[in-house]
Amino acid sequence: MTHRDTRRRFLAASGGLVTLALAGCLSDGGSDGQTGDEDGMDGDDEMGGNDSMSGDDGTDGDDGMDEDNETDDDGMAESATVRVRIENVAPADFYSSDGPTNGAIWITPGAYAVHGGQNPIYELGEPASIGLEALAEAGPPTGFEGEDGLVDELEATSGVDHSGAYTPADTVADPNDPTGEVPGAPPIAPGGAFEFEVDVSPGHRLSFASMFVPSNDAFVSTDEAGIELWPEGGDPVDGDVTDAVMLFDAGTEPNAEPPGAGPDQAPAQDAPDQGPGEDGVVRRLGEVDDGHEYPAVGDVVQVTVTPT
């Protein structure tokens, strides 16, 4: 089976019924799931055409604020749009080449939340939600068939301002599909990236989660506080925020075999919810004493935030 065929099999097994749902699971406050030119962004549409706007007095904005930011009566910015880029920077040969990913580490589409308090996706030392279990074991942020996914859970969580999913439509680079036959098909291989935009205000933070492939139930997410997007009294964050990202174990399925060697791991498993349950709790992956090798998070993913 070829590398690309394996990836398509993963899509069919872990999210074939979910693929259509992904395209419509973005909230009004997040990415619109559309891509434009080659870098995946449609600047004129998503920026709102603010460059042509002027104030009621006919001026072009002498307060020095970014034209893309909304302002209050005192000229202080109240909201802005930031672009989030999640890039797979893992080596293509971290694991054995005879595994289902040919030794590479993949990152699936995922769910995100813009919030003011703690990361709403998990609580360390507590069982994973049904939606997080589905994402960590099989990849889909929309959940197993007939059950709420992580996207649904975040939408109903107190303290979340808006939430959604970064989907195949948000893929801006994808070496896993060099022929273009399946543009943006999940998951992304090393060198691939997701990009999406979110609206933020002072005090907002960002949390997200994607499955770490191959594994039984490992996932990439932000730390307990989430990524600070706009400090109170400051400006929107601009730059690398990978220091706020970690690798976790969902505690929903035992890591019985090394990554890439287990029949109950995506993408080798035949069904999304395949494998025995663990009844464990969410932990940092480095605290799981399973004897297997995992890379440092900075060798898997790079996350950057850029005001638009």
C-alpha positions as CSV (number, residue, x, y, z in Angstrom):
1,M,0.0,0.0,0.0
2,T,1.5,3.4,-1.0
3,H,1.9,6.3,1.4
4,R,-0.9,8.2,-0.3
5,D,-3.2,5.2,-0.3
6,T,-2.6,4.7,3.4
7,R,-3.5,8.3,4.1
8,R,-6.7,8.0,2.1
9,R,-7.5,4.8,4.1
10,F,-7.0,6.8,7.3
11,L,-9.5,9.4,6.0
12,A,-12.0,6.7,5.2
13,A,-11.6,4.8,8.4
14,S,-11.4,7.6,10.9
15,G,-13.5,10.3,9.3
16,G,-15.0,9.3,6.0
17,L,-18.5,10.1,7.4
18,V,-17.1,13.2,9.0
19,T,-15.4,14.7,6.0
20,L,-18.5,16.5,4.7
21,A,-19.3,17.7,8.2
22,L,-15.9,19.3,8.5
23,A,-16.6,21.8,5.8
24,G,-19.5,23.3,7.8
25,C,-18.3,23.1,11.4
26,L,-16.6,26.5,11.6
27,S,-18.3,29.0,13.8
28,D,-19.2,32.6,12.8
29,G,-16.3,33.9,14.8
30,G,-13.5,31.8,13.3
31,S,-12.2,30.7,10.0
32,D,-14.7,30.6,7.1
33,G,-13.1,27.4,5.9
34,Q,-12.3,29.0,2.5
35,T,-9.0,29.2,0.7
36,G,-8.0,31.6,-2.0
37,D,-4.7,31.9,-3.8
38,E,-1.7,29.5,-3.4
39,D,-1.1,30.5,0.2
40,G,-4.6,29.5,1.1
41,M,-5.8,33.0,2.1
42,D,-8.2,35.2,0.3
43,G,-7.0,38.5,1.7
44,D,-9.5,41.0,0.2
45,D,-12.5,39.0,1.3
46,E,-11.4,37.9,4.7
47,M,-9.9,41.3,5.6
48,G,-13.3,42.9,5.0
49,G,-12.2,45.5,2.5
50,N,-11.3,48.0,5.3
51,D,-8.6,49.7,3.3
52,S,-11.3,51.6,1.4
53,M,-13.1,52.8,4.5
54,S,-12.8,56.2,6.1
55,G,-14.3,58.0,9.1
56,D,-17.4,60.2,9.0
57,D,-15.3,63.3,8.9
58,G,-13.7,62.2,5.6
59,T,-10.3,61.5,7.2
60,D,-8.5,58.2,6.7
61,G,-7.9,57.5,10.4
62,D,-5.4,59.9,12.1
63,D,-5.5,57.9,15.4
64,G,-2.8,55.6,14.1
65,M,-4.7,52.5,14.7
66,D,-4.6,49.5,12.3
67,E,-7.4,50.0,9.8
68,D,-8.4,46.3,10.3
69,N,-9.1,46.9,14.0
70,E,-12.5,48.2,15.3
71,T,-12.2,51.1,17.7
72,D,-14.2,52.5,20.5
73,D,-15.1,56.2,21.1
74,D,-11.7,56.8,22.6
75,G,-9.9,55.4,19.6
76,M,-8.7,52.3,21.4
77,A,-8.8,49.0,19.6
78,E,-11.5,46.7,20.7
79,S,-11.1,43.8,18.3
80,A,-8.8,42.5,15.6
81,T,-8.3,39.6,13.4
82,V,-5.3,37.3,13.7
83,R,-4.1,34.5,11.5
84,V,-3.1,31.2,13.2
85,R,-0.6,28.9,11.5
86,I,-0.1,25.4,12.7
87,E,2.8,23.8,10.8
88,N,4.0,20.2,10.9
89,V,7.8,20.5,11.4
90,A,8.4,16.8,12.3
91,P,11.0,14.8,10.5
92,A,9.7,12.4,7.8
93,D,11.6,9.5,9.3
94,F,11.1,9.7,13.1
95,Y,9.5,6.2,13.3
96,S,10.2,3.0,11.4
97,S,9.7,3.3,7.6
98,D,7.6,0.1,7.6
99,G,4.8,1.7,9.6
100,P,1.6,3.0,8.1
101,T,2.9,6.6,7.9
102,N,6.3,5.5,6.4
103,G,8.0,6.8,9.5
104,A,6.5,10.3,9.4
105,I,4.4,12.1,12.0
106,W,1.0,13.4,10.8
107,I,-1.2,16.1,12.4
108,T,-5.0,16.0,11.8
109,P,-7.5,18.8,11.4
110,G,-8.6,19.9,14.8
111,A,-10.9,22.1,17.0
112,Y,-10.1,25.5,18.5
113,A,-11.6,27.9,21.0
114,V,-11.1,31.6,21.7
115,H,-11.7,32.1,25.4
116,G,-10.9,34.2,28.4
117,G,-10.2,31.6,31.1
118,Q,-8.4,28.3,31.2
119,N,-8.0,25.9,28.2
120,P,-11.6,24.4,27.8
121,I,-10.5,21.4,25.8
122,Y,-9.2,19.2,28.7
123,E,-8.4,19.3,32.4
124,L,-5.2,17.6,33.6
125,G,-5.9,14.6,35.8
126,E,-9.5,14.3,34.7
127,P,-11.1,11.9,32.1
128,A,-11.2,13.2,28.5
129,S,-14.6,14.2,27.1
130,I,-16.3,12.1,24.4
131,G,-15.3,14.7,21.8
132,L,-11.7,14.7,22.8
133,E,-11.6,10.9,22.9
134,A,-12.8,10.8,19.3
135,L,-10.2,13.3,18.2
136,A,-7.3,11.7,20.1
137,E,-8.1,8.2,18.9
138,A,-9.2,8.8,15.3
139,G,-8.7,12.4,14.4
140,P,-12.1,13.9,13.6
141,P,-13.0,17.1,15.6
142,T,-16.6,16.4,14.8
143,G,-16.7,13.2,16.8
144,F,-17.8,9.6,16.4
145,E,-21.0,8.9,14.5
146,G,-24.1,9.8,16.6
147,E,-22.1,11.6,19.3
148,D,-21.1,15.2,19.9
149,G,-17.6,16.1,18.7
150,L,-15.1,18.4,20.4
151,V,-16.4,21.2,18.2
152,D,-19.9,20.8,19.6
153,E,-18.6,20.6,23.1
154,L,-16.6,23.8,22.8
155,E,-19.6,25.7,21.4
156,A,-21.5,24.8,24.5
157,T,-18.7,25.6,27.0
158,S,-19.0,28.5,29.4
159,G,-16.2,31.0,28.9
160,V,-15.7,30.2,25.2
161,D,-16.3,33.3,23.1
162,H,-16.2,31.5,19.8
163,S,-15.0,28.2,18.5
164,G,-14.7,26.0,15.4
165,A,-12.5,23.7,13.5
166,Y,-9.5,24.1,11.2
167,T,-10.4,21.8,8.3
168,P,-9.0,20.4,5.0
169,A,-10.0,23.7,3.4
170,D,-7.5,25.5,5.7
171,T,-4.6,23.5,4.5
172,V,-2.0,25.8,2.8
173,A,0.8,23.3,2.3
174,D,0.5,19.5,2.0
175,P,3.5,17.4,0.8
176,N,1.4,14.3,1.6
177,D,-0.5,15.0,-1.6
178,P,2.0,16.1,-4.2
179,T,-0.2,15.3,-7.2
180,G,-3.1,17.5,-6.0
181,E,-5.6,14.7,-6.5
182,V,-6.9,15.1,-2.9
183,P,-6.2,18.8,-2.1
184,G,-5.9,19.4,1.6
185,A,-6.9,15.9,2.6
186,P,-6.2,15.3,6.3
187,P,-3.9,14.7,8.0
188,I,-0.9,16.9,7.1
189,A,2.5,15.5,6.7
190,P,5.9,17.1,7.6
191,G,6.0,20.5,5.8
192,G,2.3,20.8,5.7
193,A,0.3,23.5,7.6
194,F,-3.1,24.7,8.5
195,E,-4.0,28.4,8.5
196,F,-7.2,30.0,9.8
197,E,-8.3,33.4,11.2
198,V,-10.0,34.3,14.4
199,D,-11.4,37.6,15.8
200,V,-9.9,38.6,19.1
201,S,-10.3,41.2,21.8
202,P,-8.0,42.2,24.7
203,G,-7.8,39.3,27.2
204,H,-8.5,36.6,24.7
205,R,-6.6,33.3,24.5
206,L,-6.6,30.5,22.0
207,S,-6.6,26.7,22.6
208,F,-6.7,24.0,20.0
209,A,-6.2,20.2,19.7
210,S,-5.2,17.9,16.9
211,M,-4.4,14.2,16.9
212,F,-0.8,13.1,16.9
213,V,-0.5,10.3,14.3
214,P,0.5,7.5,14.6
215,S,-0.7,6.8,18.2
216,N,-3.5,5.3,20.2
217,D,-4.7,8.5,21.8
218,A,-2.0,11.2,21.7
219,F,-2.8,14.7,20.8
220,V,-1.3,18.2,20.4
221,S,-2.8,21.0,22.3
222,T,-2.1,24.2,24.2
223,D,-1.1,24.2,27.8
224,E,-3.6,24.8,30.6
225,A,-3.7,28.6,30.1
226,G,-3.9,28.6,26.3
227,I,-2.1,30.9,24.0
228,E,-2.3,34.6,25.0
229,L,-3.6,36.4,21.8
230,W,-4.0,39.9,23.2
231,P,-2.6,40.9,26.6
232,E,-4.6,43.4,28.6
233,G,-3.1,46.9,28.0
234,G,-1.0,45.6,25.1
235,D,-1.2,44.8,21.4
236,P,-2.2,41.6,19.7
237,V,0.5,39.0,19.8
238,D,2.7,38.7,16.7
239,G,5.1,35.8,16.4
240,D,6.0,32.2,17.4
241,V,3.8,30.9,20.3
242,T,4.9,27.2,20.2
243,D,6.2,27.5,23.8
244,A,2.5,27.3,24.9
245,V,1.9,24.0,23.0
246,M,2.4,20.5,24.4
247,L,1.8,16.8,23.7
248,F,-0.8,14.9,25.7
249,D,-2.2,11.4,26.3
250,A,-6.0,11.3,26.4
251,G,-6.0,8.3,28.8
252,T,-8.8,6.7,26.7
253,E,-6.8,3.8,25.1
254,P,-3.7,2.0,26.4
255,N,-0.4,2.6,24.5
256,A,0.1,-1.1,24.1
257,E,2.6,-0.9,21.3
258,P,5.0,1.7,19.9
259,P,3.6,4.4,17.7
260,G,3.2,3.1,14.2
261,A,3.3,-0.6,15.3
262,G,-0.2,-1.1,16.7
263,P,-3.3,-2.4,14.9
264,D,-5.5,-0.2,17.1
265,Q,-3.7,3.0,16.1
266,A,-4.7,5.4,13.4
267,P,-4.1,5.1,10.5
268,A,-3.7,1.3,10.8
269,Q,-7.0,0.6,12.6
270,D,-10.0,-0.6,10.7
271,A,-12.6,1.5,12.6
272,P,-12.5,4.8,14.4
273,D,-13.3,3.5,17.9
274,Q,-11.2,0.4,17.6
275,G,-9.2,-0.9,20.6
276,P,-9.7,-1.5,24.3
277,G,-10.6,1.3,26.6
278,E,-8.3,2.6,29.3
279,D,-10.5,4.6,31.7
280,G,-7.5,6.8,32.4
281,V,-7.1,10.6,32.7
282,V,-5.5,13.3,30.5
283,R,-1.8,13.6,31.2
284,R,1.2,15.2,29.5
285,L,2.7,12.7,27.2
286,G,6.1,12.9,28.9
287,E,4.6,11.7,32.1
288,V,3.2,8.5,30.6
289,D,5.6,5.7,31.4
290,D,4.9,3.4,28.4
291,G,8.5,2.8,27.3
292,H,7.9,4.3,23.8
293,E,9.7,7.1,22.1
294,Y,8.0,10.5,21.4
295,P,9.6,13.7,20.0
296,A,9.7,17.0,21.8
297,V,6.7,19.1,20.8
298,G,8.9,21.7,19.1
299,D,10.1,18.9,16.8
300,V,6.5,18.2,15.8
301,V,4.7,21.5,15.4
302,Q,5.3,25.2,15.1
303,V,2.5,27.6,15.9
304,T,2.6,31.3,14.9
305,V,0.1,34.1,15.3
306,T,0.1,37.1,13.0
307,P,-2.3,40.1,13.2
308,T,-3.8,40.7,9.7
